[in-house]
Amino acid sequence: MSGTASQVSGSSPGYRGRNSTADRALDILLLFDDDTLVLSASKVAEHLNVARSTAYRYLQSLTSMGFLEENNGSGFRLGPRVLELARLARKGVGLSDVARPAMRELVAATGFPVLLTRRAGASVVCLERAEAGQALRLSYERGQVLPVNAGAAALALLAWAPPEQVDAVLERPLERFTEATITDPARLRERLAAIRERGYAATRGERDPDVLGVAAPVRNHDGDVIAALSIAALSHRVPDDRIPQIADAVRHAADRLSAQAALLDIAP
């Protein structure tokens, strides 16, 4: 009699004393791991300390809702509803959240502040900024919206934009920020082609006077450029022969971030 009472209440050392159907359904789902891809009713019954028929009813309920599916009569495996929830969970992760560790690593590797930006039409938006412990005045602050025609991050984003979107930007008068800003559409097209061929953008004083920028594109699982990762440094402290080394570090960080963005299915 006591054994039956134990089964009904679910109170056992192997069970955490929670009695609701929802709690037990979650316990069943949490039994799955790399070594347990298929569950039997017997294993569920043992884990919950309930009768096998009761465990089977839980499994059937989860199956009817798509969380589980039968595995050729050998038990139950995770169903399509779990995959859909996983997709939504990945989609809900913001790019800034994913990027912060890579940005901190890039700061450590280069010693320069790191920016994460994305394009919005004819503008770019600074999503995130990682400091490097040095005083450097930049136009790019979190949430700042700036034109897309100047600066390494902006040019990296524009270089891989669809041709019709590039045309739309270049049809408008281009704003000049410094004497180094390119405002001639033909010259800027040549610059964008060179950036695509090289795989990164490097600018000196084109957006902020005396600031060097080096940027590389961040892509999603479809190969679309969804952001740019860049460093900013005082231009006079970085000779030309050091730029390729910095660019390698930026591209490596952007590639790692791209792999994470692809895995998490982050939209452009």
matplotlib code that plots the C-alpha trace (Angstrom):
import matplotlib.pyplot as plt

x = [0.0, 2.8, 4.4, 1.3, 1.1, 4.7, 3.9, 0.9, 2.6, 5.8, 7.8, 11.1, 14.8, 15.0, 12.2, 12.3, 8.9, 7.1, 3.7, 2.2, 1.9, 3.9, 6.8, 6.8, 6.7, 9.7, 11.5, 10.9, 12.3, 15.4, 16.2, 17.5, 21.2, 24.0, 23.9, 20.1, 18.5, 15.6, 13.6, 11.5, 8.4, 10.2, 13.1, 10.6, 8.6, 11.8, 12.9, 9.5, 8.8, 5.4, 3.7, 4.8, 1.2, 1.3, 4.7, 3.3, 0.4, 2.9, 4.9, 1.7, 0.7, 4.0, 3.8, 0.4, 1.8, 4.8, 7.4, 8.2, 7.7, 7.8, 11.1, 10.1, 8.6, 11.8, 10.8, 10.4, 12.7, 12.5, 9.9, 9.6, 8.1, 11.3, 13.3, 11.0, 11.4, 15.2, 15.1, 13.1, 15.4, 18.4, 16.6, 15.9, 19.6, 20.7, 23.9, 25.3, 25.0, 26.8, 29.4, 30.6, 33.1, 34.6, 34.9, 36.7, 39.1, 39.8, 40.5, 43.0, 44.6, 45.0, 44.8, 42.3, 38.6, 36.3, 33.0, 30.0, 27.9, 25.1, 23.6, 20.1, 19.5, 21.8, 23.0, 25.0, 24.1, 26.6, 25.3, 28.1, 31.4, 34.2, 36.7, 40.5, 41.4, 42.7, 41.2, 39.9, 37.2, 35.0, 31.7, 30.6, 28.8, 26.2, 23.0, 24.7, 23.3, 25.7, 25.9, 27.2, 29.8, 32.7, 34.7, 36.0, 32.9, 30.5, 32.5, 32.7, 28.9, 28.4, 31.0, 28.9, 25.5, 23.3, 24.1, 20.7, 21.2, 24.7, 23.2, 20.5, 23.2, 25.5, 22.6, 22.4, 24.9, 27.6, 28.4, 32.0, 33.3, 37.0, 39.3, 39.9, 36.2, 35.5, 32.4, 32.8, 30.5, 32.9, 35.9, 33.8, 32.7, 36.3, 37.1, 34.2, 35.5, 38.9, 37.5, 35.6, 38.7, 40.9, 38.3, 38.4, 38.2, 41.0, 40.5, 42.6, 40.8, 37.8, 35.2, 37.0, 40.2, 43.3, 41.5, 42.5, 39.7, 40.0, 36.7, 35.6, 32.1, 30.1, 27.8, 24.8, 24.1, 23.1, 26.3, 24.5, 26.5, 24.6, 27.2, 30.8, 33.4, 36.1, 38.9, 39.6, 43.0, 44.9, 46.2, 49.7, 50.3, 49.7, 52.1, 51.0, 53.0, 51.1, 47.6, 47.7, 48.5, 45.6, 43.3, 44.1, 43.0, 39.8, 38.9, 39.6, 37.3, 34.6, 34.8, 34.3, 31.4, 30.0, 30.1, 28.2, 25.7, 25.2, 24.7, 22.2, 20.4, 20.6, 18.7, 20.3]
y = [0.0, 2.4, 1.6, 2.6, 5.8, 6.6, 6.1, 8.3, 11.2, 10.9, 11.3, 9.5, 10.2, 10.1, 12.6, 16.2, 16.1, 18.3, 16.7, 18.7, 17.2, 20.1, 19.4, 15.8, 16.6, 18.8, 16.1, 13.7, 16.2, 16.8, 13.1, 13.5, 14.2, 13.2, 9.6, 9.3, 10.1, 7.6, 7.1, 4.0, 4.1, 1.9, 4.4, 7.3, 5.2, 4.5, 8.1, 9.5, 6.5, 5.9, 3.0, 2.2, 2.9, 6.3, 7.1, 6.0, 8.4, 11.3, 10.2, 10.0, 13.4, 14.9, 13.1, 14.5, 18.0, 17.3, 17.4, 13.7, 11.2, 7.4, 5.9, 2.8, 1.1, 1.3, 4.3, 8.0, 10.7, 14.4, 15.7, 18.6, 21.0, 20.9, 21.8, 24.7, 26.0, 25.7, 27.7, 30.4, 30.4, 30.9, 33.6, 35.4, 35.8, 39.3, 39.8, 42.2, 39.4, 37.0, 39.5, 40.7, 37.8, 38.1, 41.9, 41.5, 39.0, 41.4, 44.2, 42.0, 40.9, 44.5, 46.8, 49.0, 49.8, 47.5, 48.4, 46.4, 48.2, 47.3, 49.1, 50.6, 51.9, 54.8, 54.9, 52.7, 52.1, 51.3, 48.3, 47.7, 49.2, 47.5, 49.8, 49.3, 51.5, 54.3, 57.7, 57.9, 60.2, 58.6, 59.5, 55.9, 55.5, 52.8, 53.7, 56.4, 56.6, 57.9, 58.0, 54.9, 56.5, 57.1, 55.1, 51.5, 49.9, 51.9, 51.0, 47.4, 47.3, 49.1, 47.1, 43.9, 45.5, 44.4, 46.5, 48.2, 49.4, 50.7, 52.5, 54.1, 55.4, 56.7, 58.5, 60.9, 63.6, 62.1, 63.9, 65.1, 64.7, 65.4, 66.2, 62.5, 61.6, 60.2, 62.0, 61.2, 58.2, 56.7, 56.8, 55.3, 52.4, 51.7, 51.8, 49.4, 46.9, 47.0, 46.3, 43.3, 42.0, 42.5, 41.2, 44.2, 48.0, 50.2, 54.0, 56.9, 60.0, 59.6, 59.8, 61.0, 63.1, 61.3, 57.9, 54.7, 52.1, 48.5, 46.6, 43.2, 41.8, 39.5, 37.1, 34.9, 31.3, 32.5, 34.4, 37.8, 40.5, 41.5, 43.6, 44.8, 44.3, 47.0, 48.5, 52.2, 53.6, 56.9, 57.0, 58.2, 55.3, 52.7, 52.6, 51.2, 48.0, 47.1, 47.3, 43.8, 42.2, 44.1, 43.2, 39.5, 39.8, 41.7, 39.2, 36.3, 37.7, 38.5, 35.0, 33.5, 35.8, 34.8, 31.2, 31.9, 34.0, 31.2, 28.7, 30.9, 31.8, 35.5, 37.5, 40.3]
z = [0.0, 0.9, -2.5, -4.3, -2.4, -3.3, -6.9, -6.9, -5.0, -6.9, -3.7, -4.0, -3.8, -7.6, -8.1, -6.8, -5.1, -7.7, -8.6, -11.4, -14.9, -16.3, -13.9, -14.9, -18.6, -18.1, -16.2, -19.1, -21.7, -19.5, -19.5, -23.1, -23.6, -25.9, -24.5, -24.3, -27.6, -27.2, -24.0, -23.1, -20.9, -18.4, -18.0, -17.5, -15.0, -13.0, -13.0, -11.9, -9.7, -11.3, -12.9, -16.4, -17.7, -16.1, -17.7, -21.0, -20.7, -20.1, -23.2, -25.3, -24.2, -25.1, -28.4, -29.2, -28.8, -31.0, -28.3, -28.8, -31.5, -31.5, -32.7, -34.6, -31.6, -29.6, -27.5, -27.9, -29.4, -29.4, -31.8, -34.3, -31.7, -29.7, -32.9, -33.5, -30.0, -30.4, -33.6, -31.9, -28.9, -31.2, -33.2, -29.9, -29.1, -30.1, -32.2, -29.5, -26.9, -29.1, -30.1, -26.7, -26.0, -29.5, -29.1, -25.8, -27.3, -30.2, -27.7, -25.9, -29.2, -30.6, -27.7, -29.5, -29.0, -30.9, -32.5, -33.8, -36.4, -38.8, -41.7, -41.8, -45.3, -46.0, -42.4, -40.0, -36.3, -33.6, -31.7, -29.3, -28.2, -26.2, -24.6, -24.5, -21.6, -23.7, -24.3, -27.9, -29.0, -31.6, -33.4, -32.9, -29.6, -28.8, -30.6, -32.7, -36.3, -38.9, -42.7, -44.5, -46.8, -44.5, -41.9, -42.0, -40.5, -42.8, -45.9, -45.0, -44.7, -47.9, -49.9, -49.5, -49.8, -52.7, -55.9, -56.0, -52.4, -53.2, -56.2, -54.0, -51.6, -54.3, -56.1, -53.1, -52.3, -50.1, -46.9, -46.3, -42.7, -43.3, -46.2, -46.5, -47.0, -50.5, -51.9, -55.6, -56.4, -59.0, -56.7, -53.9, -56.1, -56.9, -53.2, -52.4, -55.1, -53.6, -50.1, -51.4, -53.1, -50.0, -47.5, -45.1, -45.0, -43.7, -43.4, -42.1, -41.0, -43.3, -40.6, -37.5, -37.9, -36.8, -36.4, -38.2, -38.7, -39.8, -40.3, -41.6, -42.4, -40.2, -42.1, -41.2, -42.3, -45.8, -46.3, -46.0, -44.3, -41.1, -39.3, -39.3, -36.6, -36.5, -34.4, -34.0, -33.2, -33.2, -36.8, -36.0, -33.7, -36.4, -39.4, -42.7, -42.4, -39.2, -40.8, -42.4, -39.0, -37.4, -40.3, -39.8, -36.2, -37.1, -39.9, -37.6, -35.0, -37.6, -39.0, -35.5, -34.9, -38.3, -37.4, -34.2, -36.1, -38.6, -35.8, -34.1, -37.3, -36.6, -39.2, -41.3]

ax = plt.figure().add_subplot(projection="3d")
ax.plot(x, y, z, "-o")
ax.set_aspect("equal")
plt.show()
